[in-house]
C-alpha cells in the first residue's frame, strides 16, 4: 500500500493520471485512508481513556479493600476495648467487695479492742484491789 503522501504524488504526476474515473477512485482512496487514520486515532484515544478508567477503578477497589480492612481492625479494637471494660468492671467489683470485707474486719477489730479494754479495766481493778 502507498502512504497518503505517495498517493498524492502519484495523483499529481501527469503521466500516471488516467481517466477521470481513475482520478476519482484515487481521491476516494485518499479520503478513505484519511478517514481510517482519523478512526484509528480516535480508537487509540478511546483505548487510552478506557485503560485510565480501568486503572482508576482498580485504585478505587484497592481503597475499598483498605477501608474494609481498617473497619475490621476497628471492630476488633472495639471488641478488645469492651472486653477490657468488662475486666475493669469485674476488678472494680472485686475491689468494692474487698473494701467491704476490710471495713467489716475493722469493725470487728474495733469491737475486740473495746472488749480487750473492758478486760484490761477488769484486770486493772482486780490488780489494784478494793
Buried (B, 14 or more C-beta within 10 A) or exposed (E): EEEEEEBBEEBEEEEEEEEEEEEEEBEEBBEEBEEEEEEEEEEEEEEEEEEEEEEEEEEEEEEEEEEEEEEEEEEEEEEEEEEEEEEEEEEEEEEEEEEEEEEEEEEEEEEEEEEEEEEEEEEEEEEEEE
